[in-house]
Amino acid sequence: MKYTETVKAIVEHTGGKDNISVATHCMTRLRLDLKDSSKVNEEALKKVSGVMGVVNKGRQTQIVIGAAVNDVYAEFIRYTGLSEEAPIDQNLDDLNTVKQDLKNKKGNLLTGFFETIAGIFNPIVPALAGAGLVRAVLTIAVVLGLDNTGNTYTVINTVANGIFTFLPFLLAASAAKQFKMDIFVAMTICAGMLSSSWAGLISEGVTSFSFIGIPFTVVNYSSSVLPIVCAVFFASYVEKGFRKVIPGALKIIFVPCLTLLVAAPVSLMTIGPLATWVGNLLASGVSALFEMGGIFAGLIYGGIYSSMVVLGIHHGMVPVLVQGITNQGFNYLSPASGSANMGQAGAAFGVWLKSKNKKNKTVAASAAMAAITGVTEPAIYGVNFKYKKPFMAAAIGGACGGAFTSIFALKAFAMGGPSFLNFAMFIGDDPKNMWLVMAGFAIAFAVACVMTIVLGFDEENTK
């Protein structure tokens, strides 16, 4: 009930109860689908106690609450009488709403590309992160004395590595949903590409095969990333084409049959080998950039990563992270992007130290704590970006931390939100790797905090 006044104010400044059609929430935001978005008073909303920021997404208004969003949402539903909706697992906009809004905006092709990438990869990131951390915990257990030749180790290791071996199946399901294709047909194409027949041929030294007299390269698609996504993308158009020309009663049999007969061979012969080459080249290129670029690679990536988050293009890096983990067992990007996250935390902490406004101090403290755990939205939108200079300070801190991590070529061995709390994802064969990553995070936090205090900010003018 302590959030009643906050909820009343939010309802008032979004046009009243009758203007709200649907209300849901994600990890940090209250998301309201409005009948008339012109009735939203953003400036008044930003001044409401408990509100860290407002993001306008066309038909949907997103109100950044932070860690208390679950409690605020419960009170919101009680007060408005709206139906309770399932929470959104990812901090992503509703893709259909975004795509509709983008039709009237420039650059919609690029933005749509990043949204599509996010829609495919983000749903499977929790599973990848969980499995990766299981591997990290297993490494700790071995250091503490667990027998790495025993049955217990074998069972846990097999479970943890299973998702990486059969990753294409998860991607097939996710991509099929994104491209509006029959999920089970997509997974059947994936099964054909992952068949043990190809692995058997490779083990026998066979690298070339043929279909109707046309030769193609034999590839083991286990743990691959791009091939299955590209294959499902192609298959979705094949399926749509057959649905248009085949009569209704015959669709249920002939559409899947013909889609498999066309899409699977084409994927094996052209799409798969080409996408494998591109994926390996991409992962190797990023690794080479950090290995050869030294301090500059981390400095640049750590410095611009938060701006990538604001623009939404950081989703485009997810395939690179996944490809690196599955191909090499590590990636160089997460320590640098984690430094950017900790830069946001440090800048918000600096705002807390320097602010004279009681409400601002409370918001900044909450945002800093959330950012330290890897949830940076409250810090970015509710504090740093709002005051501008703290956001610049966070970028400087992220650049310094990123430079430190790239000097020592530090790695992440699992997926997840890089933060102090998620330290286990940086545990590998070298125990110093994790401690040096934590040092890089500390540098980013401290530099951002100090720079925020030095640069200062205007608490009154937040336009």
Phi, psi and omega per residue, in radians:
M1 nan -0.306 -3.107
K2 -1.189 -0.191 3.124
Y3 -1.719 0.145 -3.080
T4 -1.049 -0.810 -3.111
E5 -1.125 -0.666 3.093
T6 -1.079 -0.791 -3.131
V7 -1.124 -0.771 3.128
K8 -1.009 -0.755 -3.125
A9 -1.166 -0.695 3.120
I10 -1.093 -0.787 3.131
V11 -1.078 -0.763 -3.123
E12 -1.066 -0.757 -3.051
H13 -1.500 0.024 3.039
T14 -1.958 0.266 3.035
G15 1.733 0.137 3.108
G16 1.562 2.955 -3.082
K17 -1.028 -0.669 -3.071
D18 -1.200 -0.293 -3.114
N19 -1.551 -0.144 -3.074
I20 -1.762 2.067 -3.126
S21 -1.634 -0.719 -3.128
V22 -2.471 2.446 3.078
A23 -2.261 2.228 3.048
T24 -2.500 -3.012 -3.132
H25 -2.705 2.803 3.027
C26 -2.057 -2.603 -3.059
M27 -1.197 -0.551 -3.052
T28 -2.327 -0.194 -3.000
R29 -2.103 2.482 2.920
L30 -1.528 2.195 -3.022
R31 -2.021 2.087 -3.067
L32 -2.060 2.113 3.002
D33 -1.529 2.059 -3.016
L34 -1.881 2.607 3.086
K35 -1.302 -0.664 -3.134
D36 -2.367 1.745 -3.084
S37 -1.230 -0.253 3.140
S38 -1.218 -0.265 3.135
K39 -1.435 -0.065 -3.115
V40 -1.339 2.274 3.061
N41 -1.834 1.565 -3.034
E42 -1.102 -0.725 -3.105
E43 -1.091 -0.709 3.118
A44 -1.205 -0.668 3.127
L45 -1.060 -0.729 -3.104
K46 -1.116 -0.361 -3.118
K47 -1.617 -0.084 -3.135
V48 -1.222 2.372 3.114
S49 -1.054 2.214 -3.134
G50 1.693 -0.198 3.119
V51 -1.656 2.165 -3.099
M52 -1.680 -0.309 -3.129
G53 3.048 2.935 -3.127
V54 -2.309 2.298 3.101
V55 -2.121 2.110 -3.117
N56 -1.647 2.052 3.138
K57 -2.041 0.873 3.123
G58 1.294 -1.952 -3.115
R59 -1.289 -0.246 -3.118
Q60 -2.002 2.247 3.052
T61 -1.811 2.202 -3.106
Q62 -1.917 2.177 -3.094
I63 -1.930 2.012 -3.082
V64 -1.330 2.020 -3.116
I65 -1.862 -0.705 -3.094
G66 1.741 -2.610 -3.015
A67 -1.114 -0.408 -3.080
A68 -1.516 0.179 -3.014
V69 -1.064 -0.597 3.135
N70 -1.092 -0.773 -3.134
D71 -1.206 -0.701 3.114
V72 -1.118 -0.724 -3.132
Y73 -1.117 -0.723 3.124
A74 -1.061 -0.751 3.119
E75 -1.212 -0.613 3.122
F76 -1.076 -0.783 3.141
I77 -1.136 -0.729 3.134
R78 -1.113 -0.739 -3.066
Y79 -1.262 -0.714 -3.055
T80 -1.539 -0.413 -3.103
G81 1.377 0.193 3.118
L82 -1.290 2.800 3.099
S83 -1.249 2.418 3.117
E84 -1.307 2.273 -3.132
E85 -1.857 2.703 3.083
A86 -1.147 2.434 3.126
P87 -1.139 2.636 3.101
I88 -1.483 2.185 -3.058
D89 -1.201 -0.645 -3.088
Q90 -1.869 2.659 3.045
N91 -1.421 1.052 3.139
L92 -2.085 2.616 3.041
D93 -1.287 2.696 3.018
D94 -1.039 2.072 -2.988
L95 -1.088 -0.622 3.138
N96 -1.148 -0.715 3.108
T97 -1.110 -0.775 -3.120
V98 -1.101 -0.821 -3.109
K99 -1.092 -0.636 3.104
Q100 -1.136 -0.743 3.125
D101 -1.158 -0.598 -3.063
L102 -1.261 -0.297 -3.122
K103 -1.047 -0.493 -3.098
N104 -1.820 0.274 -3.107
K105 -2.112 2.595 3.057
K106 -1.260 2.662 3.094
G107 1.333 0.288 -3.073
N108 -1.157 -0.445 -3.139
L109 -1.146 -0.835 3.139
L110 -1.165 -0.781 3.139
T111 -1.109 -0.728 3.108
G112 -1.092 -0.603 3.110
F113 -1.094 -0.825 -3.121
F114 -1.174 -0.627 3.099
E115 -1.156 -0.647 3.111
T116 -1.147 -0.775 3.089
I117 -1.016 -0.792 3.135
A118 -1.086 -0.737 -3.131
G119 -1.104 -0.522 3.137
I120 -1.432 -0.828 -2.966
F121 -1.557 -0.595 -3.053
N122 -1.077 -0.639 3.121
P123 -1.080 -0.472 -3.100
I124 -1.676 -0.104 -3.126
V125 -1.057 -0.747 3.113
P126 -0.990 -0.714 3.122
A127 -1.149 -0.733 3.103
L128 -1.112 -0.746 -3.137
A129 -1.130 -0.759 3.139
G130 -1.085 -0.795 3.135
A131 -1.143 -0.677 3.127
G132 -1.113 -0.698 3.140
L133 -1.257 -0.521 3.033
V134 -1.069 -0.729 3.100
R135 -1.107 -0.678 3.129
A136 -1.150 -0.758 3.109
V137 -1.099 -0.661 3.119
L138 -1.113 -0.654 3.084
T139 -1.096 -0.745 3.103
I140 -1.085 -0.733 -3.125
A141 -1.075 -0.676 3.113
V142 -1.131 -0.734 3.110
V143 -1.073 -0.604 -3.122
L144 -1.454 -0.046 3.034
G145 2.174 0.006 3.116
L146 -1.193 2.341 -3.139
D147 -1.259 2.008 -3.101
N148 -1.416 0.157 3.014
T149 -1.981 -0.024 -3.091
G150 -1.454 3.000 -3.106
N151 -1.157 -0.688 -3.118
T152 -1.054 -0.813 3.119
Y153 -1.077 -0.749 -3.097
T154 -1.089 -0.752 -3.130
V155 -1.108 -0.881 -3.101
I156 -1.146 -0.706 -3.139
N157 -1.134 -0.677 3.121
T158 -1.143 -0.751 3.115
V159 -1.108 -0.774 -3.108
A160 -1.144 -0.631 -3.092
N161 -1.500 -0.209 -3.085
G162 -1.007 -0.751 -3.102
I163 -1.123 -0.581 -3.131
F164 -1.297 -0.616 3.101
T165 -1.156 -0.776 -3.066
F166 -1.862 0.457 3.113
L167 -0.926 -0.677 3.139
P168 -0.972 -0.550 3.124
F169 -1.149 -0.724 3.105
L170 -1.129 -0.729 3.127
L171 -1.162 -0.629 3.125
A172 -1.088 -0.790 -3.141
A173 -1.140 -0.779 -3.122
S174 -1.170 -0.746 3.131
A175 -1.172 -0.663 3.119
A176 -1.082 -0.704 3.093
K177 -1.127 -0.704 -3.119
Q178 -1.199 -0.707 -3.091
F179 -1.616 0.110 3.081
K180 1.024 0.940 3.102
M181 -2.109 2.749 3.068
D182 -1.026 2.075 -3.043
I183 -1.061 -0.708 -3.047
F184 -1.302 -0.520 3.033
V185 -1.197 -0.719 3.101
A186 -1.064 -0.745 -3.141
M187 -1.220 -0.493 3.072
T188 -1.193 -0.700 3.054
I189 -1.074 -0.741 3.107
C190 -1.052 -0.755 3.129
A191 -1.054 -0.684 3.102
G192 -1.135 -0.633 3.138
M193 -1.300 -0.498 -3.109
L194 -1.655 0.093 -3.083
S195 -0.917 2.483 3.133
S196 -1.135 -0.244 3.112
S197 -1.045 -0.721 -3.113
W198 -1.230 -0.710 3.094
A199 -1.096 -0.658 3.111
G200 -1.130 -0.718 3.112
L201 -1.120 -0.720 3.139
I202 -1.116 -0.715 3.132
S203 -1.129 -0.439 3.107
E204 -1.531 0.005 3.120
G205 1.584 0.125 3.128
V206 -1.469 2.131 -3.134
T207 -2.001 -0.126 -3.110
S208 -2.346 2.458 3.128
F209 -2.409 -3.128 3.138
S210 -2.534 2.688 3.079
F211 -2.365 2.179 -3.031
I212 0.780 0.698 3.076
G213 1.491 -0.045 -3.134
I214 -1.722 2.092 -3.113
P215 -1.322 2.621 3.037
F216 -2.619 2.799 -3.113
T217 -1.406 2.335 3.104
V218 -1.470 2.220 -3.098
V219 -2.251 2.455 3.018
N220 -1.545 1.910 -3.043
Y221 -1.553 0.123 3.062
S222 -1.052 2.309 3.131
S223 1.236 0.108 -3.120
S224 -1.345 2.839 -3.067
V225 -2.073 -1.133 -3.039
L226 -1.206 -0.652 -3.058
P227 -0.960 -0.802 -3.074
I228 -1.266 -0.600 3.099
V229 -1.102 -0.799 3.128
C230 -1.163 -0.643 3.136
A231 -1.141 -0.744 3.135
V232 -1.195 -0.652 3.084
F233 -1.017 -0.816 3.117
F234 -1.141 -0.782 -3.095
A235 -1.107 -0.556 -3.127
S236 -1.109 -0.646 3.107
Y237 -1.287 -0.639 3.076
V238 -1.077 -0.797 -3.131
E239 -1.091 -0.776 3.139
K240 -1.082 -0.675 3.132
G241 -1.090 -0.801 -3.137
F242 -1.198 -0.564 3.120
R243 -1.118 -0.523 -3.120
K244 -1.291 -0.559 -3.008
V245 -1.790 -0.322 -3.106
I246 -1.607 2.309 -3.138
P247 -1.025 2.681 -3.039
G248 -0.873 -0.863 -3.054
A249 -1.151 -0.423 -3.083
L250 -1.674 -0.134 -3.065
K251 -1.027 -0.753 -3.001
I252 -1.040 -0.481 -3.131
I253 -1.785 -0.881 -2.975
F254 -1.339 -0.549 3.129
V255 -1.115 -0.890 3.077
P256 -1.060 -0.728 -3.114
C257 -1.063 -0.889 -3.099
L258 -1.225 -0.597 3.089
T259 -1.082 -0.749 3.119
L260 -1.149 -0.749 -3.095
L261 -1.148 -0.504 -3.140
V262 -1.624 -0.908 -2.987
A263 -1.242 -0.716 -3.082
A264 -1.117 -0.892 3.113
P265 -1.076 -0.717 3.124
V266 -1.103 -0.676 3.121
S267 -1.136 -0.728 3.138
L268 -1.197 -0.627 -3.026
M269 -1.486 -0.645 -3.021
T270 -2.207 -0.967 -3.022
I271 -1.098 -0.844 -3.096
G272 -1.045 -0.978 -3.141
P273 -1.046 -0.694 -3.135
L274 -1.173 -0.789 3.135
A275 -1.144 -0.614 3.080
T276 -1.085 -0.779 3.121
W277 -1.079 -0.773 3.140
V278 -1.128 -0.762 -3.141
G279 -1.085 -0.788 3.112
N280 -1.123 -0.681 3.122
L281 -1.135 -0.695 3.139
L282 -1.138 -0.844 -3.136
A283 -1.116 -0.752 3.130
S284 -1.152 -0.659 -3.137
G285 -1.120 -0.770 3.120
V286 -1.139 -0.732 3.115
S287 -1.091 -0.760 3.133
A288 -1.113 -0.635 3.129
L289 -1.064 -0.755 -3.133
F290 -1.336 -0.577 -3.135
E291 -1.283 -0.619 -3.102
M292 -1.677 -0.518 -3.096
G293 -1.339 -0.342 3.098
G294 0.995 -2.301 -3.034
I295 -1.062 -0.556 -3.045
F296 -1.243 -0.603 -3.130
A297 -1.068 -0.894 3.136
G298 -1.209 -0.629 3.130
L299 -1.050 -0.811 -3.108
I300 -1.238 -0.847 -3.077
Y301 -1.153 -0.757 3.108
G302 -1.124 -0.553 -3.119
G303 -1.328 -0.620 -3.042
I304 -1.742 -0.132 -3.015
Y305 -1.048 -0.737 -3.128
S306 -1.117 -0.590 3.071
S307 -1.189 -0.604 3.062
M308 -1.103 -0.651 3.115
V309 -1.123 -0.789 -3.141
V310 -1.059 -0.693 -3.138
L311 -1.396 -0.238 3.135
G312 1.462 0.071 -3.062
I313 -1.545 -0.041 3.100
H314 -1.160 -0.350 3.089
H315 -1.090 -0.487 -3.135
G316 -1.150 -0.266 3.140
M317 -1.522 -0.209 -3.098
V318 -1.031 -0.802 3.097
P319 -1.028 -0.610 3.128
V320 -1.154 -0.727 3.114
L321 -1.101 -0.813 -3.125
V322 -1.113 -0.763 -3.138
Q323 -1.071 -0.723 3.134
G324 -1.115 -0.772 3.138
I325 -1.112 -0.773 -3.080
T326 -1.302 -0.608 -3.105
N327 -1.439 -0.847 -3.001
Q328 -1.880 -0.280 -3.084
G329 1.535 0.049 -3.137
F330 -2.819 2.937 2.961
N331 -2.475 2.726 -3.129
Y332 -1.639 -0.178 -2.991
L333 -1.366 -0.683 -3.031
S334 -1.050 -0.712 3.079
P335 -1.043 -0.637 3.136
A336 -1.287 -0.753 3.120
S337 -1.194 -0.579 3.049
G338 -1.105 -0.619 3.077
S339 -1.109 -0.679 3.088
A340 -1.103 -0.723 3.095
N341 -1.062 -0.766 -3.129
M342 -1.248 -0.451 3.008
G343 -1.102 -0.719 3.078
Q344 -1.098 -0.715 3.107
A345 -1.100 -0.763 -3.135
G346 -1.128 -0.691 3.133
A347 -1.156 -0.736 3.094
A348 -1.106 -0.652 3.096
F349 -1.147 -0.658 3.082
G350 -1.114 -0.670 3.077
V351 -1.094 -0.719 3.104
W352 -1.059 -0.735 -3.121
L353 -1.186 -0.676 -3.004
K354 -1.631 -0.429 -3.076
S355 -1.102 2.529 3.099
K356 -1.872 -0.157 -3.136
N357 -1.562 2.195 -3.056
K358 -1.056 -0.743 3.138
K359 -1.135 -0.763 3.138
N360 -1.090 -0.668 3.122
K361 -1.115 -0.711 -3.138
T362 -1.124 -0.810 3.135
V363 -1.096 -0.772 -3.112
A364 -1.120 -0.704 3.140
A365 -1.118 -0.783 3.124
S366 -1.104 -0.744 -3.129
A367 -1.147 -0.698 3.129
A368 -1.102 -0.750 3.135
M369 -1.109 -0.723 3.129
A370 -1.139 -0.717 -3.117
A371 -1.153 -0.611 3.109
I372 -1.058 -0.543 3.117
T373 -1.524 -0.003 3.086
G374 1.841 -0.089 3.116
V375 -1.696 1.721 -2.968
T376 -1.699 -0.140 -3.087
E377 -0.967 -0.837 3.129
P378 -1.029 -0.666 3.141
A379 -1.215 -0.748 -3.094
I380 -1.188 -0.981 -3.017
Y381 -1.479 -0.564 -3.064
G382 -1.511 -0.348 -3.050
V383 -2.307 -1.201 -2.905
N384 -1.182 -0.850 -3.123
F385 -1.185 -0.531 -3.137
K386 -1.139 -0.669 -3.122
Y387 -1.686 -0.029 3.033
K388 1.193 -1.127 -3.072
K389 -1.067 -0.706 3.053
P390 -1.045 -0.561 3.095
F391 -1.164 -0.689 3.059
M392 -1.107 -0.723 3.116
A393 -1.100 -0.672 3.112
A394 -1.122 -0.678 3.114
A395 -1.128 -0.704 3.102
I396 -1.123 -0.766 3.093
G397 -1.088 -0.765 3.112
G398 -1.080 -0.666 3.115
A399 -1.137 -0.732 3.134
C400 -1.151 -0.802 3.107
G401 -1.126 -0.713 3.115
G402 -1.116 -0.676 3.105
A403 -1.094 -0.723 3.121
F404 -1.089 -0.785 -3.109
T405 -1.178 -0.557 -3.129
S406 -1.391 -0.475 3.077
I407 -1.032 -0.727 -3.104
F408 -1.657 0.122 3.132
A409 0.881 0.878 -3.087
L410 -1.321 2.640 -2.988
K411 -2.246 2.759 2.939
A412 -1.975 2.393 -3.067
F413 -1.908 0.116 3.127
A414 -2.659 2.833 3.065
M415 -1.451 2.766 3.105
G416 2.580 3.014 3.078
G417 -1.384 1.890 -3.076
P418 -1.139 2.171 -3.115
S419 -2.865 3.050 3.062
F420 -1.046 -0.672 -3.095
L421 -1.186 -0.530 -3.066
N422 -1.707 0.666 -3.050
F423 -1.051 -0.479 -3.031
A424 -1.122 -0.415 -3.118
M425 -1.223 -0.177 -3.137
F426 -1.811 0.133 3.133
I427 -1.489 2.119 3.120
G428 -2.331 -2.643 -3.138
D429 -1.190 -0.565 3.140
D430 -1.713 1.957 -3.104
P431 -1.100 -0.389 -3.131
K432 -1.212 -0.414 -3.090
N433 -0.978 -0.854 -3.090
M434 -1.106 -0.786 -3.089
W435 -1.157 -0.618 3.110
L436 -1.237 -0.626 3.063
V437 -1.095 -0.768 3.109
M438 -1.070 -0.631 3.089
A439 -1.135 -0.727 3.085
G440 -1.069 -0.727 3.097
F441 -1.099 -0.730 -3.142
A442 -1.108 -0.686 3.104
I443 -1.083 -0.809 3.141
A444 -1.055 -0.775 -3.134
F445 -1.088 -0.854 -3.077
A446 -1.150 -0.793 -3.124
V447 -1.091 -0.773 -3.133
A448 -1.107 -0.707 3.134
C449 -1.108 -0.854 -3.131
V450 -1.103 -0.763 -3.127
M451 -1.135 -0.598 3.086
T452 -1.099 -0.756 3.130
I453 -1.179 -0.688 -3.125
V454 -1.217 -0.821 -3.105
L455 -1.258 -0.578 -3.108
G456 1.272 3.141 3.131
F457 -2.858 2.756 -3.104
D458 -1.726 1.861 -3.100
E459 -1.228 -0.410 -3.057
E460 -1.495 -0.725 -3.077
N461 -1.697 1.759 -3.096
T462 -2.070 0.382 3.117
K463 -1.140 nan nan
